[in-house]
Structure formats: C-alpha cells, structure tokens
C-alpha cells in the first residue's frame, strides 16, 4: 500500500466514522436514558436519508444552497414525527414491563418502516449528490477529496460530540436527563417529569439517526436495506464502546471507520466483517464495552 | 397450577398436529405451508427454551443458517443426499457450533447475551456473503431434492414426504422439550429467570444450566434450518441475517413464550399472515405483520397462549 492509498483510506475512514458516530450516539443516548435498544434506529437513519434526498431534489432547482437547510429540516422532521410517535404510542405503554417487549415493539416499528420506505420511495436507487458537488474539492497531502466528506461531516460529528457533552454536563436540562438516568424514582420524587425526559431524549436520539442519514444521502445511493445494515453497525459501535458512553462511541466509531477503510483497500471482501469481529473480540474481553463501567452483579 | 394449565394446551397441540397431518391432503398448496410452519416452529422452540431462562438471543438465525448450509454444502460438493443424512449433518454441525458459541455467550445475560449472539451471527452472515467461492455469495446455494431411505420422489409426492418428516420431528421435538422443561434441569433453567443467585446458592452452576439449554436450542435451530432449506430448495446468507433472528423471537412472543406449543401456534399465525398477505397485498405483508406484532404486544403481551390464561387465572405479581 503506497502513501496515497493510505491517505485515502484515512480520509474515507474519518468521513465514514463521522456518520456512524452520529447514528450510534443516538442509539447510545436512548439506551442510556430509556434502557431501550431501539431496533427501529436504522429505519430512522434510512428515512432521514430518503426524506433529505426528496427535499433536496425538490429544492435544488430554486437554489442549490438551500439543500443544506433541507437536509437539516428532513432530519428534524423524522426525529420529531417518527421518533415522537414511537416513544409516545409504542414505548410508553411498556415502561416497567419485560425488556423483551420493548425490544420487540421497536422491531415491529422497524418492519413497518422498512416496508413503508419501499412503498413511498420504491426500490430503485435514489441519488441526490447536490450538496456534495457544491463544496470544492480540497487537497490533503496531494490527494484530492471532497471537502463535504473531510471537513463538513467530521465537523458536524465533532460539534455533536462537544455539544452533547456541554448539554449533559453544564445545562440544567442535561442535569435533569442525567438525574433520570441515575435514578428514575428519586428524580420523580423531586418533581422531574420523567415521562417528558424520555420523550425528549428519544426525539433527540432519533434526530441524530436521521441526521446521519440526511448527511449520508449526498455521498451514496439510497437503496432498500440500508436501514437494516445501519442498525447492526450502530449496535456494534455502541456496544463495543459501552452502552451510554458518548466519548467512547466517538473513539470506537473512529476505530471501526479507519479499520474498515484500510480493509476495503487491502482485502475488500472482508469489509462487512470488521465491525462485528471487533465487537465480538471486545465483548468477550470486556462485556461492558471498551469504555463502559463494570456493573455490579445484583443479588 | 401445572395440571390445570397444561392439559388444554396439550389437547390444542394434539389437534394442531393432527390438522397439519390431515388438512394438506385436501388442499395441496397447504403441504408446503404446513411443512414451513412446522420447520420454523422447531426453530422457535429453541427460542422459547431460552426465554424460559429470561434470555433473548438476537442471533439464533446463525444456527438456522448452519443447518441449511450443511445440507447445501453436501449437495454442492458431494452431490445427491438423503433427508435423514441432511438432518444428521445439520443437527451435528449446529450442535457443535452451538457448543462453541455457547461456551462464550453463557457468561453474559440480557442485553449483552442478545448482542453477543447478534455479533456472532453477523460474523457468520458476512462470511456466507463474502466467501463467494464456496457459498455463491448472496445468491445462495440450490439444494437439490433429496431422497428418503434410498427412495426418490416426484415433486408432487415430495412435498408430502417433507411435510410428514417435518411433522414427525416437530412432534418429537415438542414432546422432548416439554419433558426437558418439566425435568429438574428444565426447572433450573426457569429458576434463572426469577433468581439466578439463589440457583447458585443451591450448588448449581447457572452457566452450565444455560449452556445445556443453549446447545439444545442450537440443535433445534439447525434441524429447522435444514428442513427449511430442503423445503425451499435453497440456502442463502439471508438465513443467517439478523432480521431472521428477529423474526424467530417475534414468532416466539407471538405464540407466547410460556409454553412449548406457543412456538407452533406463533409459527402458524406468522406463516398464515405472511402466506395470505403476500398473496393479496404483495408489497405490504411486512407492514401487516408489524401491526399484528404491535397489537399483540400492547394488548396480549403473553401471546396467543397467554390470551387463554388471562381469563383462567389472575396474573401473579411481578413478571
């Protein structure tokens, strides 16, 4: 492997890691607060991508620059409408019941959304590369790359990482979320509306998944099945990092993104294997994840 | 508690097995439908088994795929084959695979148990997809129609042959699992759900109890996978994809995880909804199944079997 390929692999890895981080951090946040593994998370990603493509294809003839707000708008719409619906009408009746049921009802939501996606957008691949083409290419150590992928995507991921950190550690709303995560009963006793915290957390987490999809839409063709692939990948990242670990998720996403990129250039057939193999290896040694805390066994 | 509850269900199970033996004689297209229901029911039996211990495997499709590919590989590299040979191959390979994976996963519980299973199954799935030279990748391997005890059959006769083979195995598996769950070992498995530590205070190894249950469920998954591969005459990586695992857990909950018959009741409902929804609303069967699942979870969380119980006795405290 020469140095040009190595740089390409690193750039690929970083831009891919940024997208994976956005989706996984949403999953991790939802698990951290609600203790629910949201199987429909990948569908939210796919819906975000499809709606963003629809919006930007519709608005590009007016002004191509409007495609950026269109991407953002699509992710918020999906986060609020779909995420809100799932929490309010599917998960809320099940709090306090068997965990299996919560997992399954999001699986049901996944089946429905996967089918709706085919009905609404069809099975033909959709391309909407407008936002990618607007930004100039830049040269990194003599290798040309789109600045959308090397600057914008990692930029959004970093902003999300630091924004979330700030939000959870320095603001009152963040403190409320952490309080509910620590001890739901005690926080309810001091007057926190846990129900609302759950709702907002789910909507925020869902919006991150949709944002990941929206930002991915210009860089790839949208095909059925992209949601199903993304959900296991974000599972893998979130579980490898340790569920609920925000910084850990970022590092793990970067690790998986870079490893995957190098594998693509060296041994392309093993690309899909990378994240799962890493997950198996990490979980076998550290079942609570790379950055997770050891849980004391309850008697 | 046991005597009053199990008897009507046992009768329901006998009626179900009789119907699946007789009904296809009148409607030919039901032969394959019932064979599929029985084969998938056998896989789901393994999921129900693990549910007794409170564990959900989100990767059990890996054993399903192991069984299917055992038959497919034999056909591809050696040629010909016999249903019984395929079943032995599928059973042995999935049992061994289950033992290896099981040694690792029984150290984990709940979400990590589910996730680690998922990870193992995704590794298998990507290998099946990518080892193109051996597996034909996403296209899968065709499984030629096998014989039975040296006899070969026309396609029309074969659908009944495979139906009755599936039925025989389903009945044996159903009876064996029910016996297992009523045995001391089965009770220990159930005790894990309510209080694992107490089980260990009694001097039992919870890991070993779970490992035995896990290997049995892997065997059931492999047998079911072999049967489905023979019925559908193909094995594809899709057999081991995570959505397949989700489908099995879905069927288990649909039927009700409290009793072995739930596996078959759920499989029957699932395959019927899919069979008829796919026939009439080609593009929306998944949507309909999703809605059915939501309704079941919200209004009958104990599944079809649980519906009956709800009228019979008041819910015991907790869950």
Interface residues (C-beta under 8 A of the other chain):
Chain A: X37 X39 X90 X93 X94 X97 X98 X99 X100 X101 X103 X104 X105 X107 X108 X109 X110 X111 X112 X114 X115 X116 X118 X119 X228 X231 X232 X235 X236 X239 X243 X269 X270 X272 X273 X276 X277 X279 X280 X283 X284 X287 X288 X297 X299
Chain B: X51 X56 X58 X104 X107 X108 X110 X111 X112 X114 X115 X116 X118 X119 X120 X122 X123 X126 X127 X129 X130 X132 X197 X241 X242 X243 X246 X249 X250 X253 X283 X284 X285 X286 X287 X289 X290 X291 X293 X294 X297 X298 X301 X319
